[in-house]
Amino acid sequence: MAHGIVFSHAIGTLTGHATPVLNFPEAASQVFLAGDFVYLASGYLTLCGADPALIMGIALEPAHNTTAGLYRIGVALALEITLFGVSVYHATAGNNLIEATDLGLLCDIAMSAAGKWVADKAVVTTTSRLRILKFVDPLATVSGIVAGVIAATNRQIGFVGA
């Protein structure tokens, strides 16, 4: 079974409730899309770069590519209970499908060549950002969707230390 890479998205919380959402002012000249990981920089919502140190969450609408603060964008917050759905992807065939050993895996998130965020199982380091906790698609699905939470060290906000 296989399907194309999907845009990342919030799928709910570990407790079964709706995803927490807040609106933030958009930074100047942003071109992110709905489904892109974003963070706050100097009080404005900005697209995460490769290997993001901080993640506020996933943008729920596209940016407007205009003046800073002119628009507010809804963000599905990356709290310790928020599950995000992303496709598994890597150029190596063995890292491009859902396997039973992926459950609990801490892997990286990366921007694919198609411009969509993916779970990159080939990058499993101490700086990895996504803990896979659930399979949305069945085992052996190529580019299948998994659900996970953002690692504590990369969440821009949360309840710990509040």
C-alpha positions as CSV (number, residue, x, y, z in Angstrom):
1,M,0.0,0.0,0.0
2,A,1.3,3.5,-0.8
3,H,0.1,7.0,-1.1
4,G,1.7,10.4,-1.7
5,I,3.2,12.5,1.0
6,V,0.6,14.6,2.8
7,F,0.8,18.0,4.5
8,S,1.5,17.6,8.2
9,H,-1.5,18.3,10.4
10,A,-2.7,18.2,13.9
11,I,-4.9,15.1,14.6
12,G,-5.9,15.8,18.2
13,T,-4.4,15.2,21.6
14,L,-3.3,12.2,23.7
15,T,-6.4,12.7,25.9
16,G,-8.8,12.6,22.9
17,H,-9.7,16.3,22.9
18,A,-9.5,19.0,20.2
19,T,-6.1,20.4,19.4
20,P,-5.3,23.6,21.3
21,V,-5.1,26.6,18.9
22,L,-3.9,30.2,19.3
23,N,-3.5,33.0,16.8
24,F,-0.2,34.9,16.4
25,P,0.8,37.9,14.3
26,E,2.5,36.9,11.0
27,A,6.1,38.0,10.5
28,A,7.0,40.1,7.4
29,S,7.3,38.4,4.0
30,Q,6.3,34.9,5.1
31,V,5.4,32.3,2.6
32,F,4.6,29.3,4.7
33,L,1.6,27.1,3.9
34,A,-1.1,25.4,6.1
35,G,0.6,22.4,7.5
36,D,4.1,24.0,7.9
37,F,5.8,24.0,11.2
38,V,6.2,27.5,12.6
39,Y,7.7,29.3,15.6
40,L,7.7,32.7,17.2
41,A,10.7,35.0,16.4
42,S,10.6,38.4,18.1
43,G,6.9,38.0,18.7
44,Y,6.0,37.2,15.1
45,L,5.1,33.8,13.5
46,T,7.9,32.5,11.2
47,L,8.4,29.4,9.1
48,C,10.7,26.8,10.8
49,G,14.0,26.2,9.0
50,A,15.8,22.9,8.6
51,D,16.4,21.2,11.9
52,P,14.2,23.7,13.9
53,A,15.4,24.4,17.4
54,L,12.0,25.7,18.5
55,I,8.5,24.7,17.2
56,M,5.4,26.6,18.2
57,G,3.2,24.3,16.2
58,I,1.6,23.9,12.7
59,A,0.1,26.8,10.8
60,L,-3.6,26.3,10.1
61,E,-3.6,28.7,7.1
62,P,-1.1,30.0,4.6
63,A,0.9,33.2,5.2
64,H,0.1,36.4,3.3
65,N,3.6,37.5,2.4
66,T,3.1,41.1,3.5
67,T,3.8,43.5,6.3
68,A,4.6,42.2,9.8
69,G,1.6,42.0,12.1
70,L,-1.0,42.8,9.5
71,Y,-2.5,39.3,9.7
72,R,-2.9,36.8,12.6
73,I,-2.5,33.1,11.8
74,G,-4.1,30.2,13.7
75,V,-1.5,27.7,15.0
76,A,-2.2,24.1,16.3
77,L,0.1,24.3,19.4
78,A,2.9,21.8,19.9
79,L,2.1,21.0,23.5
80,E,3.2,17.8,25.2
81,I,-0.3,16.3,24.5
82,T,-0.7,17.4,20.8
83,L,-0.4,14.7,18.2
84,F,0.8,15.7,14.7
85,G,0.3,13.5,11.7
86,V,3.2,13.4,9.2
87,S,4.2,11.1,6.3
88,V,7.2,8.8,6.8
89,Y,9.7,9.5,4.1
90,H,13.3,9.1,3.1
91,A,15.1,8.3,-0.1
92,T,16.2,4.9,1.2
93,A,13.4,2.4,0.6
94,G,13.7,0.8,4.1
95,N,13.2,4.2,5.7
96,N,10.2,5.1,3.6
97,L,7.5,2.8,5.1
98,I,5.8,2.2,8.5
99,E,7.4,-0.6,10.5
100,A,6.5,-2.0,13.9
101,T,9.8,-0.8,15.3
102,D,8.8,2.8,14.5
103,L,6.5,2.9,17.5
104,G,8.2,5.0,20.2
105,L,11.0,6.1,17.8
106,L,12.4,9.6,18.2
107,C,13.2,10.7,14.7
108,D,13.8,14.0,12.9
109,I,11.3,16.1,11.0
110,A,12.5,17.4,7.6
111,M,11.1,19.3,4.7
112,S,10.8,17.0,1.7
113,A,11.6,18.0,-1.9
114,A,7.8,18.2,-2.4
115,G,7.7,21.0,0.2
116,K,6.0,19.0,2.9
117,W,7.3,18.1,6.4
118,V,8.0,14.4,6.9
119,A,9.2,12.0,9.6
120,D,12.7,11.2,8.6
121,K,13.4,7.8,10.2
122,A,17.0,7.8,8.8
123,V,17.9,10.6,11.3
124,V,17.6,9.2,14.8
125,T,19.8,11.3,17.1
126,T,19.7,13.1,20.4
127,T,18.5,16.2,18.5
128,S,15.6,14.4,16.8
129,R,12.2,16.2,17.2
130,L,9.3,13.8,16.7
131,R,8.4,10.9,19.0
132,I,6.1,8.5,17.0
133,L,3.3,7.2,19.2
134,K,0.6,6.0,16.7
135,F,0.2,4.6,13.3
136,V,-2.5,6.3,11.2
137,D,-1.9,4.0,8.2
138,P,-1.2,0.2,8.4
139,L,2.2,-1.3,8.8
140,A,4.2,-1.5,5.5
141,T,2.5,1.6,4.0
142,V,5.0,3.4,1.8
143,S,5.0,7.1,2.8
144,G,2.4,6.2,5.4
145,I,1.1,8.6,8.0
146,V,2.3,8.3,11.6
147,A,1.3,10.5,14.6
148,G,3.7,11.8,17.2
149,V,4.5,14.6,19.6
150,I,7.2,17.2,19.4
151,A,10.2,16.5,21.7
152,A,10.2,18.6,24.9
153,T,13.4,20.4,24.1
154,N,12.0,21.7,20.8
155,R,8.5,22.8,22.0
156,Q,8.4,26.6,22.2
157,I,5.7,26.5,24.8
158,G,4.4,24.0,27.2
159,F,3.2,23.4,30.8
160,V,6.5,22.4,32.3
161,G,8.2,25.3,34.1
162,A,5.2,27.6,33.6
